[in-house]
Amino acid sequence: MINIIVHGFMGKMGQVILRLIDEDEGLHIAAGIDPGADESREFPTFKNLSDCDVPADVIIDFSTAKAIPALLDYVKERKIPLVLCTTGLDEETIRKSEEVSKNTAVFRSYNMSLGINLLASILGKYSNILKNAGFDIEIIEKHHNLKIDAPSGTAILLADAVNDGLSEKCDYVYERASKRERRSKNEIGLHSVRGGTIVGEHSVIFAGLDEVIELKHNAYSKEVFGTGAINAAKFMAGKTNGMYNMGDLIN
């Protein structure tokens, strides 16, 4: 039995995680942590991270970027493996997660979807062929109107996957309203759309002479991210240190 603490359990993704854990006979909800926590749950709940003294095998986090530094201190002190799903982290927090991973196992990914990460793998393998053939590269991402960060972490993940596969690296151009000039061949454009209840849509466009190749991923529910987080938690249970991502899980 893997005992899991859910950090941010009152949020939409936190609720998905609770349900998926409850449906898996090999998993158990050890505790929930959230500023809006109540006492009506069948498991221990805490409003403050520092108050949680419940032992666990892994923590799954779907919270907010501002809550992550304290969470990293918490897992470092208690040596609990962390599945870090919150996006929009600044460079300082990312560096801190890497430092913590030297002594406590941390799993971090811009996107927990298996499909997105397989798409990233495909892009890494084949983008150089198209770029060398003169194709321009653009990425469009669409999300619901409550999403704060733009471009999405997933769009950056896909852009990085493309760039990692290129023999000559490209610069990233975010939108084009302020760039009143012809696009260069050595760039990847990233564009954000926010509206309604769009869960997540990402398109990678390779536009060449008289032909266009578009690789697209649609997420129709938040469950795809929850399932990825659950699989990551199973993968992380028992690990003592190191930085991991969906590529490690897939392989």
C-alpha positions as a printed Julia matrix, in Angstrom:
251×3 Matrix{Float64}:
   0.0    0.0     0.0
   1.36   3.41   -1.02
   0.38   6.22    1.37
  -0.05   9.57   -0.37
  -0.36  13.12    0.95
  -2.26  15.37   -1.48
  -1.02  18.97   -1.37
  -3.71  21.29   -2.71
  -6.48  18.69   -2.33
  -9.34  21.25   -2.36
  -8.56  22.39   -5.92
 -10.05  20.89   -9.07
  -7.01  18.72   -9.76
  -6.73  17.85   -6.07
 -10.27  16.5    -6.18
  -9.42  14.39   -9.23
  -6.39  12.98   -7.43
  -8.46  12.07   -4.34
 -10.93  10.16   -6.49
  -8.25   8.3    -8.43
  -6.47   7.29   -5.22
  -9.76   6.11   -3.73
 -10.4    3.95   -6.81
  -6.98   2.26   -6.65
  -6.71  -0.6    -4.14
  -2.94  -0.15   -3.95
  -3.14   3.47   -2.83
  -4.25   5.22    0.36
  -4.89   8.89    1.16
  -2.63   9.58    4.14
  -3.6   13.25    4.48
  -4.7   16.35    2.62
  -3.17  19.82    2.86
  -4.94  22.98    1.68
  -5.55  26.49    3.08
  -9.28  25.85    2.62
  -9.26  22.44    4.32
 -12.24  21.37    6.42
 -12.67  18.51    8.86
 -15.42  16.66    7.0
 -13.05  14.22    5.29
 -12.34  10.6     6.16
  -8.62  11.37    6.24
  -6.57  13.9     8.25
  -6.62  17.41    6.8
  -4.38  20.4     7.48
  -4.61  24.06    6.52
  -0.9   24.61    7.1
   1.86  22.47    5.67
   3.92  22.75    8.83
   1.12  21.17   10.9
   1.08  17.92    8.91
   3.05  15.24   10.75
   1.44  12.27    9.01
   3.95   9.72    7.6
   3.68   9.08    3.86
   5.44   7.38    0.97
   4.96  10.23   -1.51
   3.37  13.68   -1.87
   1.37  14.7    -4.95
   1.21  18.46   -5.42
  -1.38  20.39   -7.42
  -1.35  23.76   -5.68
  -0.02  27.22   -6.57
   3.43  28.43   -7.54
   3.77  30.57   -4.41
   3.24  27.49   -2.2
   6.09  25.46   -3.71
   9.17  26.9    -1.91
   7.7   25.94    1.49
   6.7   22.53    0.11
  10.27  21.91   -1.06
  11.56  22.75    2.41
   9.01  20.33    3.87
   9.93  17.33    1.69
  13.63  18.04    2.15
  13.25  17.94    5.93
  11.04  14.83    5.97
  12.66  12.97    3.06
   9.33  12.31    1.35
   9.41  11.84   -2.45
   7.52  14.61   -4.25
   5.47  14.58   -7.46
   5.48  18.28   -8.33
   2.65  19.03  -10.77
   2.21  22.77  -10.22
   3.33  24.84  -13.22
   4.28  28.5   -13.68
   7.31  28.18  -11.39
   9.97  30.89  -11.54
  13.62  30.11  -12.17
  14.53  30.43   -8.5
  11.96  27.81   -7.49
  13.06  25.48  -10.28
  16.66  25.77   -9.11
  15.52  25.07   -5.56
  13.7   21.91   -6.68
  16.88  20.72   -8.37
  18.9   21.4    -5.23
  16.38  19.55   -3.03
  16.46  16.57   -5.43
  20.07  15.89   -4.44
  18.81  14.53   -1.11
  15.08  13.91   -1.71
  13.49  12.43   -4.84
  11.56  14.99   -6.91
   9.42  14.31   -9.98
   8.72  17.47  -12.01
   7.05  17.82  -15.39
   5.4   20.71  -17.22
   2.62  18.3   -18.17
   1.6   14.99  -16.62
  -0.16  13.66  -19.76
   1.36  10.56  -21.35
   0.23  11.78  -24.78
   1.96  15.16  -24.47
   5.21  13.56  -23.4
   5.12  11.06  -26.26
   4.5   14.0   -28.61
   7.55  15.74  -27.14
   9.6   12.6   -27.79
   8.45  12.52  -31.44
   9.3   16.19  -31.89
  12.78  15.66  -30.52
  13.44  12.91  -33.04
  12.08  14.47  -36.24
  12.03  18.28  -35.95
  15.56  18.64  -37.34
  14.57  16.97  -40.63
  11.79  19.49  -41.2
  13.78  22.5   -40.01
  16.65  21.65  -42.36
  14.11  21.35  -45.19
  13.07  24.98  -44.64
   9.95  24.53  -42.51
   9.0   27.33  -40.1
   7.94  26.24  -36.6
   5.05  27.74  -34.62
   3.3   26.54  -31.46
  -0.24  27.53  -30.46
  -1.65  26.68  -27.02
  -5.23  27.14  -25.78
  -6.48  26.99  -22.19
  -9.42  28.01  -20.01
  -9.92  31.61  -18.93
  -8.72  30.96  -15.36
  -5.19  29.96  -16.32
  -2.66  32.48  -15.04
   0.63  31.71  -16.82
   1.24  32.23  -20.53
   2.64  30.62  -22.52
   1.76  27.37  -20.82
   4.47  25.21  -19.34
   3.45  22.54  -21.84
   4.06  24.88  -24.77
   7.54  25.53  -23.42
   8.05  21.78  -22.95
   7.17  21.19  -26.61
   9.33  24.09  -27.79
  12.25  22.73  -25.77
  11.68  19.27  -27.28
  11.84  20.76  -30.78
  14.94  22.79  -29.95
  16.71  19.85  -28.34
  16.39  17.97  -31.62
  17.77  20.78  -33.79
  21.37  20.96  -34.94
  21.05  24.78  -34.92
  19.06  26.1   -31.95
  16.18  28.53  -32.41
  15.15  31.59  -30.41
  11.66  31.75  -28.87
   9.34  34.57  -29.95
   6.3   35.13  -27.71
   3.41  36.56  -29.74
   4.13  39.01  -32.57
   2.2   42.2   -31.79
   5.34  44.07  -30.77
   7.62  42.44  -33.35
   6.91  44.45  -36.48
   9.26  42.61  -38.8
   9.46  39.53  -40.94
   9.98  36.3   -38.97
  13.46  34.84  -39.18
  14.18  31.24  -40.04
  15.89  30.75  -36.71
  12.92  31.12  -34.39
  10.03  29.24  -32.83
   6.84  31.26  -32.34
   4.69  30.63  -29.25
   1.1   31.9   -29.07
  -1.47  31.74  -26.25
  -5.28  31.68  -26.32
  -7.39  31.93  -23.16
 -11.13  31.34  -23.08
 -14.05  29.38  -21.72
 -13.37  25.99  -20.21
 -10.73  24.7   -22.64
  -8.8   22.06  -20.68
  -5.73  22.14  -22.88
  -4.96  22.18  -26.6
  -1.48  22.32  -28.11
  -0.56  22.47  -31.79
   2.94  22.34  -33.23
   2.94  23.63  -36.79
   5.68  23.0   -39.34
   4.94  25.3   -42.29
   6.92  24.69  -45.45
   6.66  25.56  -49.14
   3.12  24.6   -50.21
   2.66  22.12  -47.36
   1.93  22.21  -43.64
   2.38  19.49  -41.01
   0.49  19.98  -37.75
   0.95  17.79  -34.68
  -1.83  18.35  -32.17
  -2.82  17.18  -28.7
  -6.2   17.81  -27.05
  -6.98  17.16  -23.4
 -10.73  16.77  -22.92
 -10.67  16.38  -19.15
  -8.33  16.95  -16.22
  -8.29  13.2   -15.58
  -5.46  12.66  -18.08
  -3.2   14.78  -15.87
  -4.43  13.05  -12.72
  -3.72   9.62  -14.15
  -0.2   10.71  -15.03
   0.35  12.04  -11.51
  -0.88   8.76   -9.98
   1.48   6.74  -12.17
   4.3    9.1   -11.21
   3.52   8.58   -7.51
   3.75   4.8    -7.94
   7.03   5.29   -9.8
   8.46   7.55   -7.07
   7.51   5.5    -4.01
  10.7    4.19   -2.42
  13.07   6.51   -4.27
  15.47   8.45   -2.08
  16.92  11.16   -4.3
  17.25  12.41   -7.86
  15.26  14.56  -10.3
  12.79  12.64  -12.47
  10.29  13.5   -15.2
   7.75  11.85  -17.5
  10.53  10.69  -19.8
  11.88   8.53  -16.98
   8.4    7.13  -16.34
   7.77   6.36  -20.01
  11.14   4.66  -20.41
